[in-house]
Structures are given as C-alpha cells and as structure tokens.
Amino acid sequence: MSDSPDAIRADIERTRAEFGRDVDALADKVTPSKVVHRQTQKMKGAVRSAVDRVMGAADDAGDRLGDASSSVADAGRHTVAKAQGNPLAVGLMAFAAGLVVAAVIPASSKEKELAEDIKEKAQPLVDEATDVAKTIGQDLKEPAQEAFAAVKDEAAGAAAHVRDDATHAVDEVKSSAQDARDNVTGGN
C-alpha cells in the first residue's frame, strides 16, 4: 500500500465504488419486485404455451373450412370464364346459380354442424388451458410465498453482512487514515 495521502484516498474511493456495486447487485437480486417479475415471466410463458396449443387446433379447423370455401369460389370463376360469349352457357350458368343458391341453404346447416364439431373438439383444449392456468396459479402461490420469505430472510442477512462489511471498511479507512497521518507527521 502506498504511503501518499492521495493514493490512500484513491484506494478508499475505489473500495467504496466496488462496495457500492456489490451492494447494488445484491439488492437487485433480492428485491421482491424482481423476484415476483421473474416468477411472473415463468407463468406467462406457461400460459402462452397452453394458448398456442389451443390456437393451433383452432387454426387447423379454420384452414380446413377456408380450403372448402375457396374450392367453391374457384369452381364459380372457372364456370364464368367458360360461359363468356356463349348464350347457351349463360343459360346453364343461370341454372347452376340456382343450384348453388339451393345448395347454400343446406350448406349453412352444414357450416353450423362443422362449427359445432370444431367447438366440441376444441373444448378439451379449452378445458386443458383453463386447468393449466389454474394449476400454474396454484403452483406459483406457494413458491411465491416461499420466495418472498426467502427474499426477506436474504435481505435481512444481506443487510447484516453489508453493515458488518461497512463497519470493517470504516475501521480500515480510519486505520489507513491514521497510518497516513502518522507518516505525514513523522510518527508523532
């Protein structure tokens, strides 16, 4: 260790800065809001996973329904293209349009049936998602309470440790300052 007062002051300031960073890092790790935030992120991830499973099943059903409706639309466009410039084709097209209109009414019932089937098939996934969310909530209640208690205990221990370290650092600073004073005054 250097004997110059400036070097001692610089060493003291460096030690204080390091000590401050250590205390800040410890406080950040055991802050109850940070612990709760980490647990909340875990819960959100689990809920997102369950929602993704449910939405995946709904998307598949919607894709099948969309494919069926696009096939009907493509057939209609194909028929219109062939009918242009041909009066007989126009008459047949009118007849086909009547058939399509007649087919639409039962198709509406069919759509209702398909929707009901999709709903029935999706219900277990919805139930599972609800159960998962409830389970996650129940599973996180006790760990959150334990984490809070652990944080509280850790904070108390850390505060005592910080207090001891601060007392020790103050004693070292006083001792170093006294040594420096003795060196400057020539030991008197």
N, C-alpha and C positions, 0 to 999 in steps of 0.2 A: 504494500500500500504506500502511496506517495505521501510525503510529509507536507506538501504545499496546501494551504487552505483552499485554493481554487480547485485543486484536484479532489480534495475531500468533498467539497460542495458538489462538484460534478458527479462524483461517485454516489453521494447521497441522493441527488436528483434522479440519477439513473435507476437506483434501487427503488425509489418511490414510484417512478414510472412503471417499472416492471411489476411491482407490487400492485399498483392500480389496475394494470391489465389483467393480472391474475384474479383479482377480486371481481372485476367486471365479467370475466369469462365464467367464473364460478356462479356469480349472480344470474347470468344469462341462462346457465344450465339448470338452475334450481328454481327459477322464477315460476310460480304456479301457473301463470298465464301461458308460459312457453310449454310447460308440461301438458296442460289442457289442449293447447293448439296441436301438439304432436299427436295426442290421442284422438282429437277430432279429425285430423287428416287420415288416420288409420281407419276410422269409422266411415268417413266419406268414401274412401277407396273401396271398402267392402260393399257399401250401398251402390256405388257406381257399377261394380261388378255384377250385382244382382239385377240392376236396371238394364245393363247391357244384355244380359241373358234374356230378360223379358222382351226387350225391344227387338232383339234378334228374331225371336219367334214371330212377333207381330209383323216385322218387315218381310219375313218369308211369306207369310199369308197374304200380305198386301201385294207382293210381287206376283204371286200366282193369279190374284184377281186382276191385276193390271195386264198381265200377259193375255188373259182371256179377252178382256175388252179391246186390246189393241188388235187381236186377230179378227174380231168382228169389224172393226173400223177399216182394216186393210182389205177385207173382202168387199166392203162397200165401195172403196176407192177403185178397186180393180174393176168392179162392175160398171161404174160410171165411165171409166176410160174406154171400155169396150162399146158402150152404148152410144157414144157421140157419133152423130151423122147417120144413124140407123133408126127410123121410126118404129120398126118392129121391136128393136131392142129397147126403145124408150117405153113402149107398152109393157114389155116384160119387166122392165125396171120398176114401173109403177106397181105391177103385180107383186114383185119381190119386196117393194117397200111396204105393201100391205101385209105381206107375210112377216116382215121384220117387225112392224108395229104389233101384229098379233103375237109375235114371239116375245116382245118386250114385256108384256104384262106377266106372263108366267116367269120370265127371267127375273122380274122384280121379286117374286116369291122365292125364286131360286137364290137370288142375292141375299135375301133375308135368311134363308136356310144356311147359306155359306157363312154369313156373318155370325149366325148363332153357333155354327160349328167352330168357327175361329174363336169365338168368345169362350166356348166350352173347353177348347184345347188350351187356350191361354190362361184360363182360371187357375190351374195348378201352378203355373209360373207366377201369377199374381199372388197367390197364397204363399208360395215359397218366398217371394220377395218380401212380403209382409212379415213372414216368420223370421226371415234373415234379419230384417231391420229390428224387429222386437228382440231377437236373440242378441244382436250386436249391442243394442241399448242396455239389455240386462247384463251382458258380459262386460261391458265397459263401466258399469256403475261401480262395481266393487274395485276394479283396478284403478279407477279414477279416485275413489276414496283412499285407496292404499297409496296411490301416487301422491295425493295431497298430503297424507300423513308423512310419507317418506320425505317429501319436499320440505315440510315443516320441520321434521327432525334434522334433515340435512342442513337446512338454513340455520337452525339453532347451533348445530355443531360447527358449521362454517363460520358463523358469527363469532363463536368462542375461539376458533382457530385463528380467524382474522385478528381478533382482539389480542390474542397471545402473540401472533406474529408482529402486530403493530407495536405492542409493548416491547418486544425483543428488538425491533428495528429502532425504536426510540432510544432504548438503552444503548444500542450500538452507536447510534448517531451522537448521543451525549458523550459516550466514551471516546469516540473518534474526535469529537469537537474538543474535549478536554485534553486529549493527547496532542492535538494540533495546537491548542492554546499553550500547553506546556512547552512544545517545541518552539513556538514563536517567541515566548517569553524567556526561553532558556532554562526551563525546568523550575522556575521559582514559583 
